[in-house]
Amino acid sequence: MRARHERLRDARLYFVCDRTPGGRPLADVLAPALRGGVDIFQLRDKSASDDELLAVAAEARALCDAAGALLVLNDRPDLALAADADGVHVGQDDGSIEAARAAVGDDRIVGRSTHAPADLAAAHGADYVAVGPVRATPTKPGRPAVGLEYVRHAASRALVPWFAIGGLDAANAHEVVEAGATRLVVVRAIAEAADPEAAAHALRALLPATTREAVHGPA
Protein backbone atom coordinates (compact mmCIF):
# COMPACT_ATOMS: atom_id res chain seq x y z
CA MET A 1 0.00 0.00 0.00
CA ARG A 2 1.25 3.49 -0.83
CA ALA A 3 2.62 5.71 1.92
CA ARG A 4 0.12 7.79 3.87
CA HIS A 5 1.40 11.16 2.71
CA GLU A 6 1.33 10.10 -0.93
CA ARG A 7 -2.27 8.93 -0.53
CA LEU A 8 -3.11 12.24 1.15
CA ARG A 9 -1.82 14.18 -1.84
CA ASP A 10 -4.14 12.19 -4.12
CA ALA A 11 -7.15 12.41 -1.78
CA ARG A 12 -10.13 14.39 -3.02
CA LEU A 13 -13.19 13.51 -0.90
CA TYR A 14 -13.05 13.55 2.91
CA PHE A 15 -15.97 12.33 5.02
CA VAL A 16 -16.44 13.16 8.71
CA CYS A 17 -19.05 11.67 11.05
CA ASP A 18 -19.68 10.19 14.48
CA ARG A 19 -20.31 6.54 15.31
CA THR A 20 -24.00 6.71 14.37
CA PRO A 21 -24.26 8.81 11.18
CA GLY A 22 -27.85 9.71 10.49
CA GLY A 23 -28.85 7.48 13.40
CA ARG A 24 -27.49 4.41 11.61
CA PRO A 25 -24.65 1.98 12.41
CA LEU A 26 -21.37 3.34 11.10
CA ALA A 27 -20.80 0.48 8.66
CA ASP A 28 -24.17 1.09 7.00
CA VAL A 29 -22.98 4.54 5.94
CA LEU A 30 -19.19 4.33 5.76
CA ALA A 31 -18.94 1.19 3.63
CA PRO A 32 -21.09 2.57 0.79
CA ALA A 33 -19.50 6.02 1.13
CA LEU A 34 -16.10 4.45 0.56
CA ARG A 35 -17.42 2.62 -2.48
CA GLY A 36 -18.71 5.96 -3.75
CA GLY A 37 -15.28 7.57 -3.68
CA VAL A 38 -14.41 8.73 -0.15
CA ASP A 39 -10.60 8.83 0.23
CA ILE A 40 -10.34 9.89 3.89
CA PHE A 41 -12.66 9.16 6.80
CA GLN A 42 -12.49 11.10 10.06
CA LEU A 43 -14.13 9.69 13.16
CA ARG A 44 -15.39 12.66 15.15
CA ASP A 45 -17.43 11.83 18.23
CA LYS A 46 -17.07 14.18 21.18
CA SER A 47 -19.51 12.19 23.34
CA ALA A 48 -17.89 8.77 23.03
CA SER A 49 -15.75 7.27 25.78
CA ASP A 50 -12.23 6.14 24.97
CA ASP A 51 -13.35 2.51 24.83
CA GLU A 52 -16.26 3.40 22.54
CA LEU A 53 -14.00 5.38 20.25
CA LEU A 54 -11.47 2.57 20.00
CA ALA A 55 -14.17 0.00 19.30
CA VAL A 56 -15.73 1.98 16.46
CA ALA A 57 -12.29 3.01 15.18
CA ALA A 58 -11.42 -0.68 14.80
CA GLU A 59 -14.53 -1.13 12.65
CA ALA A 60 -13.66 1.95 10.61
CA ARG A 61 -10.06 0.75 10.24
CA ALA A 62 -11.18 -2.50 8.66
CA LEU A 63 -13.53 -0.72 6.25
CA CYS A 64 -10.92 1.86 5.28
CA ASP A 65 -8.27 -0.81 4.74
CA ALA A 66 -10.58 -2.72 2.42
CA ALA A 67 -11.16 0.45 0.39
CA GLY A 68 -7.59 1.79 0.52
CA ALA A 69 -8.76 4.88 2.40
CA LEU A 70 -7.12 6.85 5.20
CA LEU A 71 -8.53 6.87 8.75
CA VAL A 72 -8.18 9.99 10.89
CA LEU A 73 -9.25 10.61 14.49
CA ASN A 74 -10.58 13.98 15.54
CA ASP A 75 -8.83 15.72 18.43
CA ARG A 76 -7.40 12.55 20.01
CA PRO A 77 -3.72 12.28 19.22
CA ASP A 78 -3.40 10.30 22.44
CA LEU A 79 -5.57 7.52 20.95
CA ALA A 80 -4.33 7.62 17.36
CA LEU A 81 -1.71 4.91 17.79
CA ALA A 82 -3.98 2.63 19.79
CA ALA A 83 -6.64 3.01 17.08
CA ASP A 84 -4.06 2.36 14.34
CA ALA A 85 -5.28 5.57 12.71
CA ASP A 86 -3.38 7.11 9.82
CA GLY A 87 -3.48 10.48 11.52
CA VAL A 88 -5.24 13.01 13.69
CA HIS A 89 -7.11 16.24 13.04
CA VAL A 90 -6.87 19.17 15.47
CA GLY A 91 -9.05 22.25 15.43
CA GLN A 92 -8.00 25.74 16.45
CA ASP A 93 -9.16 25.01 20.01
CA ASP A 94 -7.97 21.39 20.15
CA GLY A 95 -4.30 21.81 20.95
CA SER A 96 -1.19 22.52 18.96
CA ILE A 97 0.10 20.94 15.79
CA GLU A 98 3.40 20.33 17.58
CA ALA A 99 1.74 18.36 20.38
CA ALA A 100 -0.22 16.28 17.90
CA ARG A 101 2.95 15.57 15.92
CA ALA A 102 4.81 14.54 19.05
CA ALA A 103 2.02 12.08 19.85
CA VAL A 104 1.62 10.46 16.43
CA GLY A 105 5.11 10.77 14.92
CA ASP A 106 6.30 11.75 11.48
CA ASP A 107 4.85 8.77 9.61
CA ARG A 108 1.28 9.69 10.46
CA ILE A 109 -0.75 12.66 9.24
CA VAL A 110 -1.64 15.78 11.21
CA GLY A 111 -4.45 17.98 9.92
CA ARG A 112 -5.51 21.42 11.09
CA SER A 113 -8.74 23.42 10.87
CA THR A 114 -8.29 26.99 9.61
CA HIS A 115 -10.86 29.77 9.47
CA ALA A 116 -8.90 32.76 8.20
CA PRO A 117 -5.68 33.62 6.35
CA ALA A 118 -3.88 34.05 9.66
CA ASP A 119 -4.76 30.49 10.66
CA LEU A 120 -3.45 29.19 7.34
CA ALA A 121 -0.20 31.10 7.75
CA ALA A 122 0.21 29.71 11.26
CA ALA A 123 -0.42 26.05 10.33
CA HIS A 124 3.28 25.19 10.20
CA GLY A 125 3.91 21.47 10.46
CA ALA A 126 0.43 20.37 9.41
CA ASP A 127 0.24 17.87 6.56
CA TYR A 128 -3.09 19.27 5.37
CA VAL A 129 -5.55 21.98 6.34
CA ALA A 130 -9.31 22.37 6.23
CA VAL A 131 -10.55 25.74 4.96
CA GLY A 132 -13.91 26.97 6.20
CA PRO A 133 -16.66 26.77 7.13
CA VAL A 134 -17.54 28.07 3.68
CA ARG A 135 -21.22 28.12 4.66
CA ALA A 136 -22.83 28.18 8.08
CA THR A 137 -23.35 24.64 9.33
CA PRO A 138 -24.87 23.09 12.46
CA THR A 139 -21.81 20.87 12.81
CA LYS A 140 -19.87 24.02 13.77
CA PRO A 141 -22.33 26.01 15.91
CA GLY A 142 -21.27 29.58 16.53
CA ARG A 143 -18.61 29.53 13.84
CA PRO A 144 -19.40 32.17 11.18
CA ALA A 145 -19.16 31.25 7.51
CA VAL A 146 -15.98 32.43 5.79
CA GLY A 147 -17.42 32.47 2.27
CA LEU A 148 -15.55 31.94 -0.97
CA GLU A 149 -12.95 34.66 -0.51
CA TYR A 150 -10.96 32.53 1.94
CA VAL A 151 -11.24 29.58 -0.46
CA ARG A 152 -9.68 31.74 -3.18
CA HIS A 153 -6.96 32.82 -0.75
CA ALA A 154 -6.13 29.21 0.09
CA ALA A 155 -6.06 28.30 -3.59
CA SER A 156 -3.27 30.82 -4.14
CA ARG A 157 -1.40 30.54 -0.83
CA ALA A 158 -1.69 27.06 0.71
CA LEU A 159 1.56 25.08 0.68
CA VAL A 160 0.00 21.75 1.71
CA PRO A 161 -3.08 19.87 0.52
CA TRP A 162 -6.22 21.72 1.61
CA PHE A 163 -9.90 20.84 1.75
CA ALA A 164 -12.86 23.21 1.56
CA ILE A 165 -15.37 22.45 4.33
CA GLY A 166 -18.66 23.72 5.69
CA GLY A 167 -22.20 23.19 4.48
CA LEU A 168 -21.11 21.64 1.20
CA ASP A 169 -23.15 19.17 -0.84
CA ALA A 170 -23.57 18.10 -4.45
CA ALA A 171 -25.84 21.08 -5.15
CA ASN A 172 -23.38 23.78 -4.09
CA ALA A 173 -19.90 22.25 -4.13
CA HIS A 174 -19.33 23.54 -7.66
CA GLU A 175 -18.97 27.02 -6.11
CA VAL A 176 -15.85 26.09 -4.15
CA VAL A 177 -14.45 24.13 -7.09
CA GLU A 178 -14.85 27.22 -9.27
CA ALA A 179 -13.08 29.22 -6.54
CA GLY A 180 -10.08 26.88 -6.74
CA ALA A 181 -10.81 23.96 -4.41
CA THR A 182 -9.81 20.51 -5.61
CA ARG A 183 -10.69 18.71 -2.36
CA LEU A 184 -13.80 18.69 -0.17
CA VAL A 185 -14.79 17.72 3.36
CA VAL A 186 -18.42 16.82 3.93
CA VAL A 187 -20.44 15.66 6.92
CA ARG A 188 -24.21 15.78 6.51
CA ALA A 189 -24.11 15.44 2.71
CA ILE A 190 -23.14 11.79 3.20
CA ALA A 191 -24.04 11.06 6.83
CA GLU A 192 -27.68 11.99 6.30
CA ALA A 193 -28.01 10.77 2.71
CA ALA A 194 -30.53 8.04 1.97
CA ASP A 195 -27.95 6.56 -0.40
CA PRO A 196 -24.44 7.33 0.91
CA GLU A 197 -22.75 5.67 -2.05
CA ALA A 198 -24.63 7.78 -4.59
CA ALA A 199 -24.04 10.92 -2.51
CA ALA A 200 -20.29 10.27 -2.37
CA HIS A 201 -20.16 9.46 -6.07
CA ALA A 202 -21.96 12.70 -6.98
CA LEU A 203 -19.53 14.75 -4.90
CA ARG A 204 -16.47 12.95 -6.24
CA ALA A 205 -17.64 13.57 -9.80
CA LEU A 206 -17.40 17.33 -9.18
CA LEU A 207 -13.71 17.13 -8.30
CA PRO A 208 -10.74 16.93 -10.66
CA ALA A 209 -8.99 13.64 -11.25
CA THR A 210 -5.62 13.10 -9.63
CA THR A 211 -2.51 12.66 -11.74
CA ARG A 212 -2.50 8.99 -10.71
CA GLU A 213 -6.10 8.56 -11.91
CA ALA A 214 -5.30 10.25 -15.19
CA VAL A 215 -2.57 7.70 -15.80
CA HIS A 216 -4.07 4.55 -14.28
CA GLY A 217 -7.80 5.26 -14.20
CA PRO A 218 -9.97 5.25 -11.05
CA ALA A 219 -8.94 2.87 -8.29
C-alpha positions as CSV (number, residue, x, y, z in Angstrom):
1,M,0.0,0.0,0.0
2,R,1.3,3.5,-0.8
3,A,2.6,5.7,1.9
4,R,0.1,7.8,3.9
5,H,1.4,11.2,2.7
6,E,1.3,10.1,-0.9
7,R,-2.3,8.9,-0.5
8,L,-3.1,12.2,1.2
9,R,-1.8,14.2,-1.8
10,D,-4.1,12.2,-4.1
11,A,-7.1,12.4,-1.8
12,R,-10.1,14.4,-3.0
13,L,-13.2,13.5,-0.9
14,Y,-13.0,13.5,2.9
15,F,-16.0,12.3,5.0
16,V,-16.4,13.2,8.7
17,C,-19.0,11.7,11.0
18,D,-19.7,10.2,14.5
19,R,-20.3,6.5,15.3
20,T,-24.0,6.7,14.4
21,P,-24.3,8.8,11.2
22,G,-27.9,9.7,10.5
23,G,-28.9,7.5,13.4
24,R,-27.5,4.4,11.6
25,P,-24.7,2.0,12.4
26,L,-21.4,3.3,11.1
27,A,-20.8,0.5,8.7
28,D,-24.2,1.1,7.0
29,V,-23.0,4.5,5.9
30,L,-19.2,4.3,5.8
31,A,-18.9,1.2,3.6
32,P,-21.1,2.6,0.8
33,A,-19.5,6.0,1.1
34,L,-16.1,4.5,0.6
35,R,-17.4,2.6,-2.5
36,G,-18.7,6.0,-3.8
37,G,-15.3,7.6,-3.7
38,V,-14.4,8.7,-0.1
39,D,-10.6,8.8,0.2
40,I,-10.3,9.9,3.9
41,F,-12.7,9.2,6.8
42,Q,-12.5,11.1,10.1
43,L,-14.1,9.7,13.2
44,R,-15.4,12.7,15.1
45,D,-17.4,11.8,18.2
46,K,-17.1,14.2,21.2
47,S,-19.5,12.2,23.3
48,A,-17.9,8.8,23.0
49,S,-15.8,7.3,25.8
50,D,-12.2,6.1,25.0
51,D,-13.4,2.5,24.8
52,E,-16.3,3.4,22.5
53,L,-14.0,5.4,20.2
54,L,-11.5,2.6,20.0
55,A,-14.2,0.0,19.3
56,V,-15.7,2.0,16.5
57,A,-12.3,3.0,15.2
58,A,-11.4,-0.7,14.8
59,E,-14.5,-1.1,12.7
60,A,-13.7,1.9,10.6
61,R,-10.1,0.7,10.2
62,A,-11.2,-2.5,8.7
63,L,-13.5,-0.7,6.3
64,C,-10.9,1.9,5.3
65,D,-8.3,-0.8,4.7
66,A,-10.6,-2.7,2.4
67,A,-11.2,0.5,0.4
68,G,-7.6,1.8,0.5
69,A,-8.8,4.9,2.4
70,L,-7.1,6.8,5.2
71,L,-8.5,6.9,8.7
72,V,-8.2,10.0,10.9
73,L,-9.2,10.6,14.5
74,N,-10.6,14.0,15.5
75,D,-8.8,15.7,18.4
76,R,-7.4,12.6,20.0
77,P,-3.7,12.3,19.2
78,D,-3.4,10.3,22.4
79,L,-5.6,7.5,21.0
80,A,-4.3,7.6,17.4
81,L,-1.7,4.9,17.8
82,A,-4.0,2.6,19.8
83,A,-6.6,3.0,17.1
84,D,-4.1,2.4,14.3
85,A,-5.3,5.6,12.7
86,D,-3.4,7.1,9.8
87,G,-3.5,10.5,11.5
88,V,-5.2,13.0,13.7
89,H,-7.1,16.2,13.0
90,V,-6.9,19.2,15.5
91,G,-9.1,22.3,15.4
92,Q,-8.0,25.7,16.4
93,D,-9.2,25.0,20.0
94,D,-8.0,21.4,20.2
95,G,-4.3,21.8,21.0
96,S,-1.2,22.5,19.0
97,I,0.1,20.9,15.8
98,E,3.4,20.3,17.6
99,A,1.7,18.4,20.4
100,A,-0.2,16.3,17.9
101,R,2.9,15.6,15.9
102,A,4.8,14.5,19.0
103,A,2.0,12.1,19.9
104,V,1.6,10.5,16.4
105,G,5.1,10.8,14.9
106,D,6.3,11.7,11.5
107,D,4.8,8.8,9.6
108,R,1.3,9.7,10.5
109,I,-0.8,12.7,9.2
110,V,-1.6,15.8,11.2
111,G,-4.5,18.0,9.9
112,R,-5.5,21.4,11.1
113,S,-8.7,23.4,10.9
114,T,-8.3,27.0,9.6
115,H,-10.9,29.8,9.5
116,A,-8.9,32.8,8.2
117,P,-5.7,33.6,6.3
118,A,-3.9,34.1,9.7
119,D,-4.8,30.5,10.7
120,L,-3.5,29.2,7.3
121,A,-0.2,31.1,7.7
122,A,0.2,29.7,11.3
123,A,-0.4,26.0,10.3
124,H,3.3,25.2,10.2
125,G,3.9,21.5,10.5
126,A,0.4,20.4,9.4
127,D,0.2,17.9,6.6
128,Y,-3.1,19.3,5.4
129,V,-5.5,22.0,6.3
130,A,-9.3,22.4,6.2
131,V,-10.6,25.7,5.0
132,G,-13.9,27.0,6.2
133,P,-16.7,26.8,7.1
134,V,-17.5,28.1,3.7
135,R,-21.2,28.1,4.7
136,A,-22.8,28.2,8.1
137,T,-23.3,24.6,9.3
138,P,-24.9,23.1,12.5
139,T,-21.8,20.9,12.8
140,K,-19.9,24.0,13.8
141,P,-22.3,26.0,15.9
142,G,-21.3,29.6,16.5
143,R,-18.6,29.5,13.8
144,P,-19.4,32.2,11.2
145,A,-19.2,31.3,7.5
146,V,-16.0,32.4,5.8
147,G,-17.4,32.5,2.3
148,L,-15.6,31.9,-1.0
149,E,-12.9,34.7,-0.5
150,Y,-11.0,32.5,1.9
151,V,-11.2,29.6,-0.5
152,R,-9.7,31.7,-3.2
153,H,-7.0,32.8,-0.7
154,A,-6.1,29.2,0.1
155,A,-6.1,28.3,-3.6
156,S,-3.3,30.8,-4.1
157,R,-1.4,30.5,-0.8
158,A,-1.7,27.1,0.7
159,L,1.6,25.1,0.7
160,V,0.0,21.7,1.7
161,P,-3.1,19.9,0.5
162,W,-6.2,21.7,1.6
163,F,-9.9,20.8,1.7
164,A,-12.9,23.2,1.6
165,I,-15.4,22.5,4.3
166,G,-18.7,23.7,5.7
167,G,-22.2,23.2,4.5
168,L,-21.1,21.6,1.2
169,D,-23.1,19.2,-0.8
170,A,-23.6,18.1,-4.5
171,A,-25.8,21.1,-5.2
172,N,-23.4,23.8,-4.1
173,A,-19.9,22.3,-4.1
174,H,-19.3,23.5,-7.7
175,E,-19.0,27.0,-6.1
176,V,-15.9,26.1,-4.1
177,V,-14.5,24.1,-7.1
178,E,-14.9,27.2,-9.3
179,A,-13.1,29.2,-6.5
180,G,-10.1,26.9,-6.7
181,A,-10.8,24.0,-4.4
182,T,-9.8,20.5,-5.6
183,R,-10.7,18.7,-2.4
184,L,-13.8,18.7,-0.2
185,V,-14.8,17.7,3.4
186,V,-18.4,16.8,3.9
187,V,-20.4,15.7,6.9
188,R,-24.2,15.8,6.5
189,A,-24.1,15.4,2.7
190,I,-23.1,11.8,3.2
191,A,-24.0,11.1,6.8
192,E,-27.7,12.0,6.3
193,A,-28.0,10.8,2.7
194,A,-30.5,8.0,2.0
195,D,-28.0,6.6,-0.4
196,P,-24.4,7.3,0.9
197,E,-22.7,5.7,-2.1
198,A,-24.6,7.8,-4.6
199,A,-24.0,10.9,-2.5
200,A,-20.3,10.3,-2.4
201,H,-20.2,9.5,-6.1
202,A,-22.0,12.7,-7.0
203,L,-19.5,14.7,-4.9
204,R,-16.5,13.0,-6.2
205,A,-17.6,13.6,-9.8
206,L,-17.4,17.3,-9.2
207,L,-13.7,17.1,-8.3
208,P,-10.7,16.9,-10.7
209,A,-9.0,13.6,-11.3
210,T,-5.6,13.1,-9.6
211,T,-2.5,12.7,-11.7
212,R,-2.5,9.0,-10.7
213,E,-6.1,8.6,-11.9
214,A,-5.3,10.3,-15.2
215,V,-2.6,7.7,-15.8
216,H,-4.1,4.5,-14.3
217,G,-7.8,5.3,-14.2
218,P,-10.0,5.2,-11.1
219,A,-8.9,2.9,-8.3
